[in-house]
């Protein structure tokens, strides 16, 4: 009798296991790209200028907060995408001195965050065909659930960086 109940229990467990094999993952959706996260209007919370030569030679001060100078508290930037989340144009808003081209077109070096810890780059262009690159920004903090973003503009001479600007921004909705 005991043997029969063991077979019965094994049979029931097999039925349960086979019945649970049918998974429903829902419908397919495209993965979320960085374009979707960067899209929109961003307001400056902090702008820091870094003297890269002083920093490399351990000379202080090597950093200066520019957030309250030259109307940078009014700095806003708008990154636009089309209906398929492909990048279109960007525009700097506010009466601020231009550290990079104030309007044009943009594209990322990668649609997704890098697995090797290197920064994704935002390429800025003067033309819609994206053949005339004007500047390059390093996306050092990708927007997430906190709606914060950080990018860095590096100016170089002869391949050596001499000054960089670190922009910290919050989403404006």
C-alpha positions in Angstrom: 0.0 0.0 0.0 2.8 2.3 0.8 4.4 1.8 -2.6 1.1 2.7 -4.3 0.9 6.0 -2.5 4.5 6.8 -3.4 3.7 6.2 -7.1 0.6 8.3 -6.7 2.6 11.2 -5.1 5.2 11.0 -7.8 2.5 11.1 -10.5 0.9 14.2 -9.0 4.3 15.9 -8.7 5.0 15.2 -12.4 1.6 16.6 -13.4 2.3 19.8 -11.4 5.8 20.2 -12.9 4.5 19.7 -16.4 1.6 22.1 -15.8 3.9 24.8 -14.6 6.2 24.6 -17.7 4.0 27.0 -19.7 5.4 30.5 -19.0 3.9 33.7 -20.2 6.5 36.5 -20.6 4.0 39.0 -22.0 4.6 40.9 -25.2 8.0 42.0 -26.5 9.0 45.6 -25.8 12.2 47.3 -27.0 14.8 47.9 -24.2 15.1 51.3 -22.7 17.9 53.3 -24.3 19.9 56.2 -23.0 18.2 58.4 -25.6 14.9 57.9 -23.7 16.5 58.9 -20.5 18.3 62.0 -21.8 15.3 63.2 -23.9 13.7 66.4 -22.5 14.6 69.6 -20.7 17.4 69.8 -18.1 18.2 72.6 -15.6 21.7 73.2 -14.3 22.2 72.6 -10.5 26.0 72.9 -10.6 28.7 73.9 -13.0 32.3 73.2 -12.0 35.4 74.3 -13.9 38.4 72.0 -13.4 42.0 73.2 -14.2 43.3 69.9 -15.5 46.9 71.0 -15.5 46.7 72.2 -11.9 44.9 69.0 -10.9 47.6 66.8 -12.6 50.3 68.7 -10.8 48.4 68.7 -7.4 48.2 72.5 -7.4 45.3 73.9 -5.3 42.8 75.2 -6.1 42.2 73.2 -9.2 38.4 73.6 -9.2 36.1 76.5 -9.3 32.3 76.6 -9.0 30.8 78.6 -11.8 27.2 78.0 -11.1 26.4 81.5 -9.8 28.6 83.4 -12.3 27.7 84.7 -15.7 24.0 83.8 -15.4 24.7 80.1 -15.3 21.9 79.7 -12.8 19.6 80.2 -15.9 21.3 77.5 -18.0 19.0 74.9 -19.4 19.5 72.4 -22.2 16.9 70.6 -24.3 17.7 67.2 -25.9 15.0 66.2 -28.4 14.2 62.8 -30.0 11.7 61.7 -32.6 8.8 59.3 -32.1 11.2 56.3 -32.4 13.6 57.8 -29.7 16.2 58.6 -32.3 18.1 61.9 -31.5 17.2 65.0 -33.3 18.3 68.4 -32.1 19.5 70.1 -28.9 19.4 73.6 -27.7 20.9 75.6 -24.8 18.3 77.9 -23.2 19.1 81.0 -21.1 21.3 84.0 -21.5 24.6 82.3 -20.7 28.1 82.3 -22.3 28.5 79.4 -24.7 31.0 76.8 -23.6 29.9 74.6 -26.6 27.7 75.3 -29.6 24.4 76.5 -28.2 22.2 74.6 -30.7 22.5 71.8 -33.2 22.1 68.1 -33.5 23.2 65.3 -31.2 23.9 61.5 -31.1 25.3 59.1 -28.5 28.4 56.9 -29.0 26.2 54.0 -27.7 22.5 53.5 -27.2 23.1 51.7 -23.9 25.5 52.0 -20.9 28.9 50.5 -21.4 29.8 47.3 -19.5 33.5 48.3 -19.4 32.8 51.4 -17.2 33.8 53.9 -20.0 31.6 56.9 -20.4 29.1 57.2 -23.2 29.8 60.3 -25.3 27.3 62.8 -26.6 28.4 64.0 -30.0 27.2 67.5 -30.9 26.9 68.4 -34.6 26.1 71.6 -36.6 24.2 69.8 -39.3 21.2 67.4 -39.4 23.2 64.8 -41.4 25.7 64.7 -38.4 28.8 65.1 -40.5 30.2 68.3 -38.9 31.0 67.5 -35.2 31.3 70.7 -33.1 31.9 69.2 -29.6 31.9 66.0 -27.6 30.5 65.6 -24.1 31.2 62.7 -21.7 28.1 61.5 -20.1 29.5 60.7 -16.6 26.2 60.1 -14.9 23.2 58.6 -16.8 19.7 59.7 -15.7 17.8 57.1 -13.8 15.0 57.1 -11.3 16.3 60.3 -9.6 16.1 62.4 -12.9 19.7 63.6 -12.5 22.4 63.7 -15.2 26.0 64.8 -15.3 28.2 65.4 -18.4 31.7 66.8 -18.8 33.1 69.0 -21.6 36.9 68.7 -21.9 39.0 71.2 -23.8 42.4 69.9 -25.0 45.4 71.3 -26.8 47.8 69.0 -28.6 45.9 66.0 -27.2 46.4 67.1 -23.5 43.4 68.3 -21.6 43.8 71.7 -20.0 40.3 72.6 -18.7 37.1 70.7 -18.2 33.6 71.7 -17.3 31.3 69.4 -15.2 27.6 70.1 -15.7 25.2 68.6 -13.1 21.6 68.8 -14.2 18.1 67.9 -13.0 15.1 67.1 -15.3 12.6 69.8 -15.7 9.0 68.6 -16.1 
